[in-house]
Amino acid sequence: MTVYNPGNIVNCRDLGGYDCPRGITAPGRALRCGIPKNPAPSDIEMLKNLGIKTIFDLRGKNEAAEAPSYFESDADFVYYNIPLLEANPSLNDTRLPIWKMYAMSLDGFRDGYRELFTLIGECDSPFLYHCFLGKDRTGIVTALLLGAAGVGREAIIADYCLSYKYLRPFIEKEIADNTGLIWEQDVSRLESRREYIEDTLKYIDCEYGGTNGFLLSAGLTESLIEKAVDRLF
């Protein structure tokens, strides 16, 4: 795994270096991150230098409308907005445990997961996927991609748990400066605790029979799942 430190993009790292039955996932092929602000010029330069041409924005339609993505209007990138949950306190019960919020995404946005994994399989160059902070919706997608590749569960959990390490300085500064960008009142919900993803993976096991079971239930085929996994190598 390589961690990138660009300008306004946060929690940016790739899915390289994970051991699985096919070997070791390659660096620089799939990047995950959060984009709470418009990318800085250094962000765009970094992405272009990495050969990234496709951007998957996992934010809800309302989020994307209220804060339009820079990538939507940059002809050097192919941009897709594929909502996997609307992060809005007026639309979601923020008292729900984090894993139940993740379950809402999995159960309610299976069409989005099908579209996302299908398009990932069609990428002929490195790609980037993001939500707001790159922890929740992005974390679910990462767990599914690594799980489909056969990466061990402990490695998947450890990857998820890293997010708050990279988000904490940004979150604390935004709160201290009272910018209004971080609306969550319970800071613990912004953390990437082990139980958040562990309980989610248990839910996927119980309800869908595992990662591939979920992806198949979303309408993907074994072939399409394999094509998406291929992009990690």
C-alpha positions as CSV (number, residue, x, y, z in Angstrom):
1,M,0.0,0.0,0.0
2,T,1.3,3.4,-1.0
3,V,0.0,6.5,0.8
4,Y,-0.2,9.7,-1.2
5,N,-0.1,13.2,0.3
6,P,-1.5,15.7,-2.2
7,G,-3.1,19.0,-1.5
8,N,-6.9,18.9,-0.8
9,I,-7.4,15.2,-1.3
10,V,-7.4,13.3,2.0
11,N,-6.9,9.8,3.1
12,C,-5.4,8.9,-0.3
13,R,-3.8,5.5,-0.7
14,D,-3.8,2.6,-3.2
15,L,-4.7,-1.0,-2.9
16,G,-1.3,-2.3,-3.7
17,G,0.8,-4.8,-1.8
18,Y,-1.9,-7.2,-0.5
19,D,-1.4,-10.9,-0.6
20,C,-4.1,-13.0,-2.2
21,P,-4.3,-16.3,-4.2
22,R,-3.4,-14.6,-7.4
23,G,-0.3,-13.0,-5.9
24,I,0.3,-9.4,-4.7
25,T,-2.0,-6.6,-5.7
26,A,-0.1,-4.0,-7.7
27,P,0.6,-0.4,-6.6
28,G,-0.9,2.5,-8.3
29,R,-3.8,0.6,-10.0
30,A,-6.7,1.5,-7.8
31,L,-6.6,4.6,-5.5
32,R,-9.2,5.3,-2.8
33,C,-9.6,8.7,-1.1
34,G,-11.9,11.4,0.2
35,I,-12.4,14.7,-1.6
36,P,-14.1,17.1,0.9
37,K,-12.9,20.2,-1.0
38,N,-12.1,21.0,-4.6
39,P,-8.8,19.3,-5.7
40,A,-5.7,21.6,-5.6
41,P,-3.6,21.9,-8.8
42,S,-1.0,19.6,-7.1
43,D,-3.8,16.9,-6.8
44,I,-4.6,17.0,-10.4
45,E,-0.9,16.9,-11.4
46,M,-0.4,13.9,-9.1
47,L,-3.4,12.0,-10.6
48,K,-2.3,12.7,-14.2
49,N,1.3,11.6,-13.4
50,L,-0.2,8.3,-12.0
51,G,-2.1,7.8,-15.3
52,I,-5.5,8.0,-13.6
53,K,-8.2,8.7,-16.2
54,T,-11.4,7.4,-14.5
55,I,-13.0,8.9,-11.4
56,F,-15.8,7.2,-9.5
57,D,-17.7,9.6,-7.1
58,L,-19.6,7.6,-4.6
59,R,-21.4,10.5,-3.0
60,G,-25.2,10.8,-3.1
61,K,-26.9,12.8,-5.9
62,N,-27.8,15.6,-3.5
63,E,-24.2,15.8,-2.3
64,A,-22.9,15.9,-5.8
65,A,-25.4,18.6,-6.8
66,E,-24.6,20.8,-3.8
67,A,-20.9,20.4,-4.3
68,P,-20.2,19.6,-8.0
69,S,-17.1,17.6,-8.7
70,Y,-14.2,19.3,-10.4
71,F,-13.7,16.1,-12.4
72,E,-17.1,16.4,-14.1
73,S,-15.8,19.3,-16.2
74,D,-12.2,18.3,-16.8
75,A,-11.9,16.6,-20.2
76,D,-8.8,14.7,-19.1
77,F,-10.9,12.5,-16.8
78,V,-13.9,10.3,-17.3
79,Y,-16.2,11.0,-14.3
80,Y,-19.0,8.9,-12.9
81,N,-21.3,9.7,-10.0
82,I,-22.5,6.4,-8.6
83,P,-24.4,7.0,-5.3
84,L,-23.8,4.4,-2.6
85,L,-25.6,6.4,0.1
86,E,-26.7,9.9,0.7
87,A,-24.6,11.3,3.6
88,N,-27.1,13.8,5.0
89,P,-28.2,14.0,8.6
90,S,-31.7,15.0,7.4
91,L,-32.1,11.8,5.4
92,N,-30.4,9.2,7.6
93,D,-30.8,8.4,11.3
94,T,-27.4,9.3,12.6
95,R,-28.2,7.4,15.8
96,L,-27.8,4.1,13.9
97,P,-24.6,2.1,14.5
98,I,-22.1,2.7,11.8
99,W,-22.3,-0.9,10.5
100,K,-26.1,-0.5,10.1
101,M,-25.5,2.6,8.0
102,Y,-23.1,0.4,5.9
103,A,-25.8,-2.2,5.7
104,M,-28.2,0.4,4.4
105,S,-25.7,1.2,1.6
106,L,-25.3,-2.5,0.7
107,D,-29.0,-3.3,0.8
108,G,-30.4,-0.2,-0.8
109,F,-27.8,0.6,-3.4
110,R,-27.1,-2.7,-5.0
111,D,-27.7,-1.2,-8.5
112,G,-24.9,1.2,-7.7
113,Y,-22.5,-1.5,-6.7
114,R,-23.3,-3.5,-9.9
115,E,-22.7,-0.4,-12.0
116,L,-19.5,0.5,-10.2
117,F,-17.9,-3.0,-10.4
118,T,-18.9,-3.3,-14.0
119,L,-17.2,-0.1,-14.9
120,I,-14.1,-0.9,-12.9
121,G,-13.8,-4.0,-14.9
122,E,-13.8,-1.9,-18.1
123,C,-11.0,0.4,-16.9
124,D,-7.9,0.2,-19.1
125,S,-5.9,2.5,-16.9
126,P,-5.6,3.3,-13.2
127,F,-8.7,4.6,-11.5
128,L,-9.7,6.5,-8.4
129,Y,-12.8,6.2,-6.3
130,H,-13.9,8.5,-3.5
131,C,-16.7,9.7,-1.3
132,F,-16.6,12.6,1.1
133,L,-13.8,11.5,3.5
134,G,-12.9,8.2,1.9
135,K,-13.8,6.2,5.0
136,D,-17.4,4.9,4.8
137,R,-18.7,4.3,1.2
138,T,-15.1,4.1,0.0
139,G,-14.3,1.8,2.8
140,I,-17.1,-0.6,1.9
141,V,-16.0,-0.7,-1.8
142,T,-12.4,-1.3,-0.7
143,A,-13.5,-4.2,1.5
144,L,-15.5,-5.7,-1.4
145,L,-12.7,-5.3,-3.9
146,L,-10.1,-6.9,-1.6
147,G,-12.5,-9.6,-0.5
148,A,-13.4,-10.5,-4.1
149,A,-9.6,-10.8,-4.8
150,G,-9.3,-13.2,-1.8
151,V,-7.3,-10.9,0.5
152,G,-7.4,-12.1,4.1
153,R,-10.0,-10.7,6.4
154,E,-7.5,-9.3,8.9
155,A,-5.7,-7.4,6.1
156,I,-9.1,-6.0,5.0
157,I,-10.0,-4.9,8.5
158,A,-6.5,-3.4,9.0
159,D,-6.8,-1.4,5.8
160,Y,-10.2,0.1,6.9
161,C,-8.8,1.0,10.3
162,L,-6.0,3.1,8.7
163,S,-8.5,5.8,7.5
164,Y,-8.8,7.8,10.7
165,K,-5.0,7.9,11.1
166,Y,-4.9,10.0,7.9
167,L,-8.2,11.8,8.4
168,R,-7.7,12.9,12.0
169,P,-5.4,16.0,11.4
170,F,-7.8,17.2,8.7
171,I,-11.0,16.6,10.8
172,E,-9.5,18.2,13.9
173,K,-8.4,21.3,12.0
174,E,-11.8,21.7,10.3
175,I,-13.6,21.4,13.7
176,A,-11.1,23.8,15.4
177,D,-11.6,26.4,12.6
178,N,-15.3,25.9,12.7
179,T,-15.6,25.8,8.9
180,G,-18.9,23.9,9.0
181,L,-17.5,21.2,6.6
182,I,-17.7,18.5,9.3
183,W,-21.3,18.4,10.4
184,E,-21.1,15.1,12.4
185,Q,-21.5,15.9,16.1
186,D,-20.3,12.6,17.4
187,V,-16.6,12.4,16.4
188,S,-16.4,8.7,17.2
189,R,-18.5,8.2,14.1
190,L,-15.7,9.7,12.0
191,E,-13.3,7.2,13.3
192,S,-12.5,3.9,11.5
193,R,-12.9,1.5,14.3
194,R,-12.4,-2.2,13.8
195,E,-15.9,-3.1,14.9
196,Y,-17.4,-0.9,12.2
197,I,-16.1,-2.9,9.3
198,E,-15.9,-6.2,11.2
199,D,-19.6,-6.1,12.0
200,T,-20.3,-5.1,8.3
201,L,-18.3,-8.1,7.0
202,K,-20.2,-10.4,9.4
203,Y,-23.5,-8.9,8.1
204,I,-22.4,-9.6,4.5
205,D,-21.5,-13.2,5.5
206,C,-24.9,-13.7,7.2
207,E,-27.1,-12.0,4.7
208,Y,-25.3,-12.7,1.4
209,G,-22.9,-15.6,2.0
210,G,-19.8,-13.5,1.7
211,T,-18.4,-10.8,-0.6
212,N,-19.0,-12.7,-3.9
213,G,-22.5,-13.6,-2.7
214,F,-23.3,-9.9,-2.2
215,L,-21.9,-9.0,-5.6
216,L,-23.8,-11.7,-7.3
217,S,-27.0,-10.6,-5.6
218,A,-26.3,-7.1,-7.0
219,G,-26.6,-8.6,-10.5
220,L,-22.9,-9.1,-11.3
221,T,-21.7,-12.4,-12.8
222,E,-18.6,-14.3,-11.8
223,S,-17.0,-13.1,-15.0
224,L,-17.7,-9.4,-14.3
225,I,-16.4,-9.8,-10.7
226,E,-13.2,-11.3,-12.0
227,K,-12.8,-8.4,-14.5
228,A,-13.0,-5.9,-11.7
229,V,-10.5,-7.9,-9.6
230,D,-8.2,-8.0,-12.6
231,R,-7.8,-4.2,-12.4
232,L,-5.9,-4.7,-9.1
233,F,-3.0,-6.5,-10.9
